[in-house]
Amino acid sequence: MRWRHVRAVAAADLRRLLKSRDYLVPLTILAGIFFVAVPGVMLPLIGAAERSPVMAQVGEIIGTLPESVRANIAGDTPAVRTAYAFAVYLLAPIAIVVPLTIAAAVGANTIVGERERGTGEFLAHSPLTVGEIYTGKLLASLVPGYVATAVGFGLYSLIVNLTVGRSLGAWFFPTTGWWFLIVWVVPPFIAIALGIILRLSARVRSAAAAQQASTLVTLPVIVASYAIASGLVFSPATSALLVGTVAWIVAALVLRSGARAVRRERLLGVAADT
């Protein structure tokens, strides 16, 4: 495999994405809402509700949790403990859901879009191997998701430390569990979804069908993200390490099988499956 060819395919797709405002603007707004707007509004409101009866009830609920869970929730008051629990555990799924949604939106159109634009014939008759085309398309789909993870995670960390961290008297975020989540768990989950989505994008006949299929693929991963967040409450490092290891193995298998779905005939549109 010639990596300069892979980079050329990926660079062409990324340049096209940067020029497509109908993709770029909604995805940027989506990331801004979940990584910035939601925590930026929710966490200060929780801190301001210190004397609220509802906050006292939430504090009592947290106090009934097992000792192993309560030991991971910092704070001296119910409001601070509630804000900490929201920031570290309940909002954790956005670290997977948002990047996955962005990567899926890009990946769903990456192969079938070549046929609709009429550029599939150029790729099919180019000296590029099918493996180089698939790897370049995969890389172009992964980059937006990983960039969203890095930038969104940085902004989210800043908001958490400026709100909850100020109440605790120290910047504490990201925690060990979040580092494992961002570095070890999120990348293979995005790769798994994209491996399936690229396979579907090579088979379907329209971008609309690819987008619908990608939605069905992302739903199980969203459910899994909430399960991961719950596991981080009990054992932040161990659970993320185990889940990430399994996810990397699955990702390798999915990507390997997905590469077989990309054929020159499908780029030309003569072997697309309904």
C-alpha positions as a printed Julia matrix, in Angstrom:
274×3 Matrix{Float64}:
   0.0    0.0     0.0
   1.38   3.4    -1.02
   0.61   5.86    1.76
   1.05   8.91   -0.44
  -1.93   7.67   -2.45
  -3.92   7.11    0.73
  -3.13  10.64    1.9
  -4.14  12.02   -1.5
  -7.57  10.36   -1.33
  -8.1   11.53    2.25
  -6.92  15.07    1.5
  -9.31  15.37   -1.46
 -12.27  14.31    0.69
 -11.29  16.64    3.54
 -10.93  19.61    1.16
 -14.36  18.83   -0.24
 -15.78  18.67    3.3
 -14.3   22.05    4.24
 -16.01  23.6     1.22
 -19.39  21.95    1.99
 -21.16  24.29    4.38
 -24.27  22.11    4.38
 -22.17  19.47    6.18
 -19.69  21.58    8.1
 -22.01  24.14    9.71
 -24.61  21.72   11.17
 -21.9   19.41   12.51
 -20.09  22.34   14.14
 -23.32  23.54   15.72
 -24.04  20.02   17.0
 -20.63  19.8    18.67
 -21.0   23.29   20.13
 -24.38  22.49   21.66
 -23.3   19.31   23.43
 -19.71  20.15   24.35
 -20.2   23.82   25.24
 -23.81  25.02   25.52
 -25.29  22.15   27.57
 -22.55  21.96   30.24
 -22.09  25.74   30.15
 -25.73  26.25   31.13
 -26.43  23.18   33.24
 -23.42  23.2    35.58
 -23.75  26.86   36.71
 -27.49  26.35   37.28
 -26.78  23.37   39.53
 -24.26  25.4    41.5
 -26.73  28.28   41.87
 -29.41  25.98   43.28
 -27.52  25.38   46.52
 -30.49  26.05   48.8
 -33.14  24.51   46.58
 -35.28  21.69   48.1
 -34.73  19.73   44.91
 -30.98  19.91   45.41
 -31.37  18.59   48.93
 -33.32  15.62   47.58
 -30.66  14.96   44.96
 -28.05  15.06   47.71
 -30.0   12.47   49.66
 -30.16  10.22   46.58
 -26.4   10.47   46.13
 -25.98   9.64   49.81
 -27.83   6.35   49.32
 -25.44   5.12   46.62
 -22.92   2.39   47.47
 -19.76   3.51   49.22
 -17.63   2.57   46.19
 -19.63   5.03   44.09
 -19.89   7.82   46.66
 -16.15   7.7    47.19
 -15.64   8.81   43.58
 -17.97  11.83   43.87
 -16.16  14.86   45.3
 -17.69  17.88   47.05
 -18.78  19.06   50.49
 -22.28  20.24   49.62
 -25.17  18.6    47.75
 -24.93  21.16   44.91
 -21.21  20.63   44.38
 -21.54  16.85   44.56
 -24.43  16.92   42.11
 -22.5   19.15   39.69
 -19.5   16.83   39.98
 -21.65  13.77   39.25
 -23.21  15.46   36.21
 -19.88  16.68   34.85
 -17.9   13.47   35.33
 -20.5   10.73   34.85
 -23.88  11.78   33.47
 -22.51  13.96   30.65
 -19.76  11.51   29.75
 -21.68   9.93   26.81
 -21.3   13.14   24.79
 -17.63  12.21   24.37
 -18.73   9.28   22.2
 -22.08  10.38   20.81
 -20.97  13.7    19.27
 -17.75  12.53   17.52
 -19.51   9.38   16.34
 -22.39  11.39   14.87
 -19.98  13.68   13.05
 -17.85  10.83   11.71
 -20.95   8.88   10.64
 -22.38  11.85    8.74
 -19.14  12.2     6.79
 -18.54   8.49    6.27
 -22.05   7.71    5.04
 -21.55   9.86    1.95
 -17.91   9.16    1.24
 -18.27   6.28   -1.26
 -21.82   6.55   -2.55
 -21.18  10.28   -2.92
 -18.47   9.52   -5.5
 -21.05   7.82   -7.68
 -23.58  10.64   -7.27
 -20.99  13.29   -8.15
 -19.79  11.27  -11.13
 -16.25  10.98   -9.77
 -16.54   7.28   -8.96
 -15.54   6.39  -12.51
 -12.33   8.39  -12.13
 -11.41   6.5    -8.94
 -12.41   3.15  -10.43
 -10.08   3.61  -13.42
  -7.25   5.23  -11.46
  -4.01   3.37  -10.65
  -5.02   3.39   -6.96
  -5.66  -0.01   -5.44
  -8.99  -0.73   -3.8
  -7.23  -0.95   -0.44
  -5.74   2.53   -0.91
  -9.13   3.96   -1.82
 -10.81   2.35    1.18
  -8.07   3.43    3.61
  -8.12   6.99    2.29
 -11.9    7.17    2.63
 -11.68   5.73    6.14
  -9.0    8.24    7.15
 -11.04  11.15    5.78
 -14.03  10.01    7.85
 -12.01   9.44   11.02
 -10.28  12.83   11.06
 -13.44  14.96   11.61
 -14.56  12.71   14.45
 -11.18  12.74   16.15
 -10.8   16.5    15.71
 -14.24  17.0    17.25
 -13.17  14.79   20.16
  -9.97  16.73   20.82
 -11.43  20.23   20.47
 -14.72  19.42   22.2
 -12.97  17.63   25.04
 -10.68  20.61   25.59
 -13.58  23.08   25.73
 -15.63  20.78   27.94
 -12.69  20.38   30.35
 -12.3   24.14   30.57
 -15.99  24.66   31.36
 -16.0   21.93   34.02
 -12.91  23.29   35.75
 -14.19  26.89   35.66
 -17.53  25.91   37.19
 -17.24  22.74   39.28
 -13.49  23.03   39.81
 -13.86  26.53   41.23
 -16.35  25.19   43.81
 -13.95  22.39   44.75
 -11.04  24.8    45.02
  -8.91  23.07   42.38
  -8.94  22.07   38.74
  -9.6   18.34   38.73
 -10.82  17.53   35.22
 -10.13  15.39   33.22
 -10.24  12.48   35.64
  -8.53   9.15   35.08
 -11.73   7.63   33.72
 -12.16  10.43   31.2
  -8.58  10.1    29.97
  -9.2    6.4    29.32
 -12.51   7.24   27.66
 -11.07   9.84   25.28
  -7.76   8.16   24.46
  -8.62   4.46   24.61
 -12.4    3.99   24.22
 -13.68   6.66   21.82
 -11.29   5.92   18.87
 -12.2    2.23   18.41
 -15.93   2.92   18.78
 -15.73   5.49   15.99
 -13.71   3.03   13.89
 -16.27   0.26   14.43
 -19.16   2.45   13.32
 -17.26   3.79   10.32
 -16.19   0.32    9.23
 -19.86  -0.69    9.03
 -20.98   2.62    7.53
 -18.37   2.57    4.75
 -19.43  -0.95    3.91
 -23.04   0.23    3.62
 -21.98   3.33    1.66
 -20.36   1.06   -0.92
 -23.51  -1.04   -1.31
 -26.42   1.4    -1.34
 -27.47   3.46   -4.35
 -28.02   6.91   -2.82
 -26.62   9.18   -0.13
 -30.05   9.35    1.51
 -30.1    5.57    1.93
 -26.57   5.67    3.33
 -27.57   8.31    5.89
 -30.55   6.25    7.0
 -28.41   3.15    7.35
 -25.77   5.06    9.32
 -28.43   6.15   11.81
 -29.27   2.52   12.53
 -25.57   1.79   13.04
 -25.01   4.63   15.49
 -27.96   3.81   17.76
 -26.37   0.7    19.38
 -23.15   2.64   19.93
 -25.07   5.44   21.67
 -26.62   2.86   24.0
 -23.18   1.39   24.63
 -21.81   4.83   25.48
 -24.27   5.2    28.33
 -23.29   1.75   29.59
 -19.64   2.79   29.52
 -20.4    5.96   31.46
 -22.2    3.92   34.11
 -19.23   1.57   34.39
 -16.91   4.52   34.96
 -18.8    5.3    38.17
 -17.81   2.0    39.75
 -14.33   1.49   38.35
 -13.08   4.41   36.22
  -9.83   2.98   34.91
 -10.49  -0.75   34.87
 -13.86  -0.65   33.1
 -12.66   1.75   30.41
  -9.5   -0.3    29.85
 -11.45  -3.53   29.38
 -14.11  -2.0    27.15
 -11.5   -0.25   25.03
  -9.46  -3.43   24.57
 -12.51  -5.35   23.36
 -13.52  -2.45   21.13
 -10.11  -2.31   19.45
 -10.29  -6.03   18.64
 -13.79  -5.65   17.2
 -12.7   -2.56   15.25
  -9.83  -4.45   13.63
 -12.18  -7.23   12.51
 -14.84  -4.83   11.23
 -12.38  -2.7     9.27
 -10.77  -5.77    7.72
 -14.11  -7.15    6.55
 -15.33  -3.71    5.47
 -12.42  -3.32    3.07
 -13.75  -6.23    1.03
 -16.99  -4.37    0.32
 -15.25  -1.68   -1.73
 -14.85  -2.84   -5.33
 -14.29  -0.96   -8.55
 -17.66  -2.11   -9.86
 -19.41  -0.42   -6.93
 -17.58   2.83   -7.54
 -19.0    2.71  -11.05
 -22.46   1.91   -9.67
 -22.9   -1.34  -11.55
 -22.75  -3.6    -8.51
 -24.5   -1.55   -5.82
 -26.76  -3.55   -3.58
 -30.16  -2.31   -2.5
